């Protein structure tokens, strides 16, 4: 088990490495994690131009195995595993069965025929376990035996991201560097069995490495010594916002469905019944009452979550995430707006009584040439 920090928070297997590098540590999802090392802007720009390494060990890892694993995941999640094969990764959602709000957004690594790694957000691991083992997780009771093991405490996860991520990683492991986008592969590094996927949360190319916790510090040092810049969760957030990627608790969560968030491509109604499919189909048929959009803000002052958005002086929605974009040199935001709001339409954002001018746009705000955004 990770030793709790003095604050009672859980700590990463890389905690000592972060402290040695002078990281500023903050609470995130019940963990004490690095928010920055040298500075958020520098780390953000390093990811857009070269390569950075994030410790994302606070994310959950559930090993789901057995002859019933595939069917159980198919019934629980919105996406369709039949569209991929073993050795691939897939982004998906877990919905609330009553109103189809997004309980969590998840990456599934299909490691082997009956072997999956399910990667939930930091605070949602227990909810995913409950969904996979609860009374409605196997309504037909014919899916076969499934073992679900929480392996979060047994490993670290290191994300190496940026246009030069693979080039830098060749000094560490050619096999890791060769794991293609949304591909999953077991890789041995210095005799250590790791799992590597071509996934990330920055809009850039890169890989994520699932490494046993006792070997994580050695691998982290090898990555940093290869010229990869350590980066904290502050830069990870500005990067994901530029890429228009949702954050649970902001663009996804209570009261928010995939269709409202503009993520209908994650839902495959044609695969058959899944958790929350009836409620979501009803919303699809009647039409959504709001939709997530991007806002390009005039100037550098960023709006924050909860700020009202106005059209012709009338509140029509609110900001879910906002920040300064280091790449664009101006503020950007995501917001839920009426479904008929048009690209290019002028709006105003009320930031504590001050009105900021902005224009509606379709994310991503920044599209990385290496991966197509």
C-alpha positions as CSV (number, residue, x, y, z in Angstrom):
1,X,0.0,0.0,0.0
2,X,1.2,3.5,-0.7
3,X,2.2,5.2,2.6
4,X,-0.1,8.1,3.5
5,X,1.4,11.6,3.5
6,X,1.3,13.6,6.8
7,X,-2.0,15.0,5.4
8,X,-3.5,11.5,5.2
9,X,-3.5,11.6,1.4
10,X,-2.2,8.6,-0.6
11,X,1.2,9.0,-2.3
12,X,2.6,7.8,-5.6
13,X,5.4,5.2,-5.8
14,X,7.3,8.2,-7.3
15,X,6.7,10.5,-4.4
16,X,10.4,10.6,-3.4
17,X,11.4,11.4,-7.0
18,X,9.0,14.3,-7.1
19,X,10.3,15.7,-3.9
20,X,13.9,15.4,-5.0
21,X,13.1,17.4,-8.1
22,X,11.5,20.2,-6.0
23,X,7.9,19.6,-7.2
24,X,5.1,21.5,-5.6
25,X,2.6,18.9,-4.3
26,X,-1.2,19.3,-4.0
27,X,-4.2,17.2,-3.2
28,X,-5.9,15.6,-6.2
29,X,-8.5,12.9,-5.9
30,X,-7.3,11.8,-2.5
31,X,-3.7,11.7,-3.5
32,X,-0.8,14.0,-3.0
33,X,0.5,14.7,-6.5
34,X,2.9,17.2,-8.3
35,X,1.1,20.2,-9.7
36,X,4.3,21.6,-11.2
37,X,8.1,21.5,-11.0
38,X,9.7,24.6,-12.7
39,X,6.4,26.2,-13.8
40,X,3.2,25.3,-15.6
41,X,3.9,27.4,-18.7
42,X,7.3,26.0,-19.3
43,X,6.0,22.4,-18.8
44,X,3.1,23.0,-21.1
45,X,5.3,24.4,-23.8
46,X,7.8,21.5,-23.4
47,X,4.9,19.1,-24.2
48,X,3.8,21.0,-27.3
49,X,7.4,21.2,-28.7
50,X,9.4,18.3,-27.2
51,X,8.4,15.7,-24.6
52,X,7.3,15.6,-20.9
53,X,6.6,12.9,-18.3
54,X,3.6,12.9,-16.0
55,X,3.1,10.7,-13.0
56,X,-0.6,9.6,-13.4
57,X,-0.4,6.9,-10.7
58,X,-3.4,8.5,-9.0
59,X,-5.6,7.0,-11.8
60,X,-7.2,3.6,-11.0
61,X,-6.2,0.3,-12.5
62,X,-8.6,-2.6,-12.4
63,X,-7.5,-6.0,-13.9
64,X,-10.6,-7.6,-15.3
65,X,-10.0,-11.2,-16.5
66,X,-11.7,-14.5,-17.3
67,X,-14.2,-15.9,-19.8
68,X,-16.9,-13.4,-18.8
69,X,-14.7,-10.3,-18.8
70,X,-15.6,-9.2,-22.4
71,X,-19.4,-9.5,-21.9
72,X,-19.3,-7.8,-18.6
73,X,-17.5,-4.8,-19.9
74,X,-19.7,-4.7,-23.0
75,X,-22.8,-4.5,-20.8
76,X,-21.3,-1.9,-18.4
77,X,-19.8,0.6,-20.8
78,X,-21.1,2.7,-23.7
79,X,-18.5,1.9,-26.4
80,X,-18.3,-1.4,-28.4
81,X,-15.3,-3.7,-27.8
82,X,-16.3,-5.5,-31.0
83,X,-14.9,-2.5,-32.9
84,X,-11.4,-3.3,-31.6
85,X,-9.3,-6.4,-30.9
86,X,-6.8,-7.6,-28.2
87,X,-3.8,-5.3,-28.2
88,X,-5.9,-2.1,-28.6
89,X,-7.2,0.6,-26.3
90,X,-10.7,2.2,-26.2
91,X,-12.2,5.3,-24.6
92,X,-15.6,4.7,-23.1
93,X,-18.1,5.8,-20.5
94,X,-20.0,4.3,-17.6
95,X,-23.5,5.8,-17.3
96,X,-25.9,6.1,-14.4
97,X,-28.8,3.7,-15.3
98,X,-31.5,6.2,-14.3
99,X,-30.6,9.4,-16.1
100,X,-27.6,8.4,-18.2
101,X,-25.2,10.9,-16.7
102,X,-21.5,10.0,-17.0
103,X,-20.4,8.3,-13.8
104,X,-16.9,8.1,-15.2
105,X,-15.0,8.2,-18.5
106,X,-12.5,5.4,-18.8
107,X,-9.8,4.0,-21.0
108,X,-9.9,0.2,-21.4
109,X,-6.6,-1.5,-22.4
110,X,-7.4,-4.9,-24.0
111,X,-4.2,-6.7,-23.0
112,X,-5.1,-10.3,-23.9
113,X,-8.0,-12.4,-25.1
114,X,-9.6,-12.5,-21.6
115,X,-7.4,-9.8,-19.9
116,X,-8.4,-6.1,-19.6
117,X,-7.0,-3.2,-17.7
118,X,-9.8,-0.7,-16.9
119,X,-8.4,2.8,-16.1
120,X,-11.0,5.0,-14.2
121,X,-10.4,8.5,-12.8
122,X,-8.7,8.9,-9.5
123,X,-11.8,9.1,-7.2
124,X,-14.1,6.7,-9.2
125,X,-12.4,3.3,-8.9
126,X,-14.8,2.0,-6.2
127,X,-17.8,3.1,-8.4
128,X,-16.5,1.2,-11.4
129,X,-16.0,-1.9,-9.2
130,X,-19.5,-1.6,-7.9
131,X,-20.9,-1.2,-11.5
132,X,-19.0,-4.3,-12.6
133,X,-20.0,-6.5,-9.7
134,X,-23.4,-5.1,-8.7
135,X,-26.8,-6.7,-9.2
136,X,-27.3,-5.1,-12.7
137,X,-23.8,-5.9,-14.0
138,X,-24.8,-9.3,-15.5
139,X,-28.5,-9.4,-16.0
140,X,-28.5,-12.6,-18.1
141,X,-26.1,-14.4,-15.7
142,X,-24.5,-16.3,-18.5
143,X,-21.3,-14.3,-19.1
144,X,-19.0,-16.7,-17.4
145,X,-16.6,-16.2,-14.5
146,X,-14.9,-12.9,-14.2
147,X,-12.2,-11.8,-11.7
148,X,-11.9,-8.1,-10.9
149,X,-8.8,-7.0,-9.0
150,X,-7.9,-3.5,-8.0
151,X,-4.1,-3.3,-8.8
152,X,-3.8,0.5,-8.3
153,X,-1.4,0.1,-5.3
154,X,0.8,-2.4,-7.1
155,X,2.0,-0.2,-10.0
156,X,2.8,3.3,-11.1
157,X,1.7,4.9,-14.4
158,X,4.0,7.2,-16.3
159,X,2.7,9.2,-19.3
160,X,5.4,10.4,-21.8
161,X,3.8,12.9,-24.1
162,X,4.8,15.3,-26.9
163,X,5.9,15.4,-30.5
164,X,9.3,14.0,-29.6
165,X,8.1,11.5,-27.0
166,X,8.9,8.5,-29.1
167,X,12.3,9.9,-30.1
168,X,13.3,10.5,-26.5
169,X,12.0,7.1,-25.4
170,X,14.3,5.3,-27.7
171,X,17.1,6.0,-25.3
172,X,15.0,4.0,-22.7
173,X,13.4,1.3,-24.7
174,X,12.8,0.9,-28.5
175,X,9.9,-1.5,-27.7
176,X,8.2,1.1,-25.6
177,X,8.8,3.8,-28.3
178,X,7.3,1.5,-30.9
179,X,3.9,1.1,-29.2
180,X,1.6,2.9,-31.7
181,X,-1.3,5.2,-31.0
182,X,-4.2,3.3,-29.2
183,X,-2.2,0.1,-29.3
184,X,-1.5,-1.9,-26.1
185,X,1.6,-4.2,-25.7
186,X,3.4,-6.0,-22.9
187,X,7.0,-4.8,-22.9
188,X,10.0,-6.0,-20.9
189,X,12.3,-3.3,-19.6
190,X,15.5,-4.3,-17.8
191,X,13.8,-7.6,-17.0
192,X,10.7,-5.9,-15.6
193,X,7.3,-6.8,-17.2
194,X,5.4,-3.6,-18.1
195,X,2.3,-2.8,-20.1
196,X,2.5,0.1,-22.5
197,X,-0.3,1.9,-24.4
198,X,-0.3,4.6,-27.0
199,X,-2.7,6.8,-25.0
200,X,-2.6,10.1,-23.3
201,X,-4.5,13.2,-22.3
202,X,-2.7,16.1,-23.9
203,X,-3.7,16.1,-27.6
204,X,-0.1,15.1,-28.4
205,X,1.4,11.8,-29.4
206,X,2.9,9.6,-26.7
207,X,2.6,6.5,-24.5
208,X,1.5,5.6,-21.0
209,X,3.5,2.9,-19.1
210,X,2.1,0.6,-16.4
211,X,5.2,-0.4,-14.4
212,X,5.4,-2.4,-11.1
213,X,5.7,0.0,-8.2
214,X,9.0,-1.2,-6.9
215,X,10.6,-0.5,-10.3
216,X,8.8,2.8,-11.0
217,X,11.5,5.1,-9.6
218,X,14.2,3.5,-11.7
219,X,12.1,3.9,-14.9
220,X,11.2,7.5,-14.0
221,X,14.8,8.4,-13.7
222,X,15.6,6.7,-17.0
223,X,12.9,8.7,-18.7
224,X,14.1,12.0,-17.2
225,X,17.7,11.2,-18.0
226,X,16.6,10.7,-21.7
227,X,15.8,14.4,-21.8
228,X,12.1,14.2,-21.0
229,X,10.9,17.1,-18.9
230,X,9.0,16.3,-15.7
231,X,5.6,17.9,-15.8
232,X,2.8,18.3,-13.2
233,X,-0.9,18.1,-13.3
234,X,-1.2,21.9,-13.8
235,X,0.3,21.6,-17.3
236,X,-1.7,18.4,-17.9
237,X,-4.9,20.4,-17.3
238,X,-4.0,23.3,-19.6
239,X,-2.9,20.8,-22.3
240,X,-6.2,18.8,-22.1
241,X,-8.2,22.1,-22.3
242,X,-6.4,23.3,-25.4
243,X,-7.2,19.8,-26.9
244,X,-10.8,20.2,-25.9
245,X,-10.7,17.0,-23.8
246,X,-13.3,16.7,-21.0
247,X,-12.4,16.6,-17.3
248,X,-14.6,14.5,-15.0
249,X,-16.3,16.8,-12.5
250,X,-16.4,19.7,-15.0
251,X,-17.5,18.6,-18.5
252,X,-18.6,15.1,-17.4
253,X,-20.4,14.0,-14.2
254,X,-23.6,14.4,-12.3
255,X,-26.4,15.6,-14.7
256,X,-24.2,15.5,-17.8
257,X,-24.7,12.9,-20.5
258,X,-22.3,11.9,-23.4
259,X,-24.7,13.5,-25.9
260,X,-24.7,16.9,-24.0
261,X,-20.9,16.7,-23.8
262,X,-20.6,16.2,-27.6
263,X,-19.3,12.7,-27.1
264,X,-21.9,10.7,-28.9
265,X,-19.2,8.9,-30.8
266,X,-18.4,7.1,-27.5
267,X,-21.9,5.5,-27.5
268,X,-22.8,2.5,-29.7
269,X,-26.5,1.9,-29.5
270,X,-26.2,-0.8,-32.2
271,X,-24.3,-3.1,-29.9
272,X,-27.3,-3.9,-27.8
273,X,-28.3,-3.0,-24.3
274,X,-25.8,-1.4,-21.9
275,X,-26.0,0.3,-18.6
276,X,-28.0,3.5,-19.0
277,X,-28.8,2.8,-22.7
278,X,-32.6,3.2,-22.2
279,X,-32.3,6.7,-20.6
280,X,-29.7,7.8,-23.1
281,X,-31.8,6.7,-26.1
282,X,-34.7,8.7,-24.7
283,X,-32.6,11.8,-24.6
284,X,-31.3,11.1,-28.1
285,X,-34.9,10.9,-29.4
286,X,-36.2,14.1,-27.7
287,X,-33.0,16.1,-28.4
288,X,-30.5,17.5,-25.9
289,X,-31.3,20.7,-24.1
290,X,-27.6,21.9,-24.1
291,X,-24.3,21.1,-25.7
292,X,-20.7,21.6,-24.7
293,X,-19.0,24.2,-26.8
294,X,-15.6,26.1,-26.9
295,X,-15.1,29.8,-26.2
296,X,-12.3,31.9,-27.6
297,X,-12.0,34.8,-25.2
298,X,-10.7,38.2,-26.1
299,X,-7.6,38.9,-24.0
300,X,-5.6,36.8,-21.5
301,X,-8.0,36.9,-18.5
302,X,-9.5,33.4,-18.1
303,X,-13.0,32.7,-16.9
304,X,-13.5,29.9,-14.4
305,X,-15.9,27.1,-13.9
306,X,-19.4,28.5,-13.0
307,X,-19.1,31.8,-14.7
308,X,-22.3,32.7,-16.6
309,X,-22.3,32.9,-20.3
310,X,-24.6,35.6,-21.9
311,X,-26.0,36.1,-25.3
312,X,-27.7,39.5,-26.0
313,X,-27.3,40.2,-22.2
314,X,-29.2,37.1,-21.1
315,X,-27.6,34.1,-19.3
316,X,-27.8,31.0,-21.5
317,X,-25.2,28.7,-19.9
318,X,-22.1,28.5,-17.8
319,X,-18.4,27.8,-18.1
320,X,-17.2,24.4,-17.1
321,X,-13.4,24.9,-17.5
322,X,-11.4,28.0,-18.4
323,X,-7.7,28.9,-18.4
324,X,-5.0,30.8,-20.3
325,X,-3.8,29.0,-23.4
326,X,0.0,29.2,-23.6
327,X,-0.1,28.1,-27.2
328,X,-2.7,30.7,-28.4
329,X,-1.7,33.5,-26.0
330,X,-5.3,34.1,-25.0
331,X,-7.9,32.7,-22.6
332,X,-10.1,29.8,-23.6
333,X,-13.0,28.0,-22.0
334,X,-15.5,25.2,-22.4
335,X,-19.2,25.8,-21.6
336,X,-22.6,24.3,-21.9
337,X,-24.7,26.4,-24.2
338,X,-28.1,26.1,-26.1
339,X,-27.8,23.4,-28.8
340,X,-28.6,26.0,-31.5
341,X,-25.6,28.3,-30.6
342,X,-23.5,28.8,-33.7
343,X,-19.8,28.7,-34.3
344,X,-18.5,32.3,-34.4
345,X,-21.4,33.7,-32.5
346,X,-20.5,36.5,-30.0
347,X,-21.1,35.9,-26.3
348,X,-20.1,37.5,-23.1
349,X,-18.8,35.8,-19.9
350,X,-19.5,37.3,-16.5
351,X,-16.4,37.0,-14.4
352,X,-17.3,38.4,-11.0
353,X,-19.1,41.4,-12.5
354,X,-16.8,42.0,-15.4
355,X,-17.9,41.1,-18.9
356,X,-15.4,39.3,-21.1
357,X,-16.1,39.2,-24.9
358,X,-15.8,35.7,-26.5
359,X,-16.7,33.8,-29.6
360,X,-18.2,30.3,-29.8
361,X,-15.9,27.7,-31.5
362,X,-15.7,24.0,-31.9
363,X,-12.9,22.3,-29.9
364,X,-10.1,21.5,-30.1
365,X,-8.5,24.9,-29.7
366,X,-5.1,23.5,-30.6
367,X,-4.7,20.5,-33.0
368,X,-1.4,18.6,-32.7
369,X,-0.1,17.7,-36.2
370,X,1.4,14.5,-34.9
371,X,-1.9,12.9,-33.9
372,X,-4.5,15.0,-35.7
373,X,-5.7,16.6,-32.4
